Amino acid sequence: MKETEAIGFYNNPGYHSLVSAWQESGRISHQSVDSFELLLQRIQQKDCSLVFLGLDHVTISPLLEIVIQRCRELETPPILVVFMQEYSSFLRSKVLSAGADWVIELSDDPAIVNARLDAVLRRCRQMAKDPVLEFPPYRLDKGSLEIHYSGNTKSLSHLDFRLIEYLFIHNEIPHSRDKLLQMVWNQVSPENNRRVDTKVSQLRTSLDLNGSNGWALCADRRASGYRLTQTALRQAHARSQKILDANRLY
C-alpha cells in the first residue's frame, strides 16, 4: 500500500518527534518544512494529501486561517490536522470551527493518539481511492458533482457541491455566515451574507435536508449561521439529557 504523503510545519519539537515516529513505522511519508512560507508553497504545489500543523495555541489563530484558506483554494484540498499540546474543549471547538479537519491532542494516551492517526489515514486512503464521500444515506460524488440519496440523484453546480461537501465533512459544527463566505466563496465581505442564506435555503429544500433522511441543515443562532446535524444524534442527545435530568431529582 502506498504511503500517505504528508507535509508538516511545527514550532514544538514534540510534534516533529511524534510524526517522525509515524514515518519510521511506515505509516506515512512525511517531510517537515522550516518555515511557514514553505508550507504554503508546498500546499499550492498539490504534492501532499495530508497537512500537519503544530503550533502553540497562542499563535494558532492567524496562521491556521491562512493555511485553511490556501487549502480551500485547491479543487481537492488536503486533509488538515492540527496538533494541540493539551486538551481544551473550547480551543478544539474553535480550531474545528475555523475549518481544520482533525485535532490531535498530544496529552492523550499514546494509544488514543495513534488511533486518531489511523482514522485520518483511513480517510486519506478513501479519498484517494474513490471521489465518493459517504454520509448515509447521502453519497457525494465529486467526479460528477452529483448527490445520491434515498433513490434520488441531484446534479449540483461546482459552488453548490463545494458548500454541501464542506457542511457534510464538518457536520455537527456551527458555521457562521462569514466563515462560510470565506471557506466556500473565498470572500470576506459581510455584505454578501444574504447570498449564504439564499444558497443554504435552496440546498436544504432541493436535497431534503429537513431531517426526513437523517440529516437536518439548521440555523444556529449562537454562531449566526448554520449547522448540518444528524437527527438521530440530536434525538439520542435529547434522550440522554432527559435521563441525566431525571437522575438529578434523586
Secondary structure, 3 states (H helix, E strand, C coil): CCCEEEEEEECCHHHHHHHHHHHHCCCEEEEECCCHHHHHHHHHCCCCCEEEEECCHHHHHHHHHHHHHHHHCCCCCCEEEEEECCCCHHHHHHHHHHCCCEEEECCCCHHHHHHHHHHHHHHHHHHHHCCEEEECCEEEECCCCEEEECCEEEECCHHHHHHHHHHHHCCCCCEEHHHHHHHHHCCCCHHHHHHHHHHHHHHHHHCCCECCCCEEEEEECCCCEEEEEEHHHHHHHHHHHHHHHHHHCC
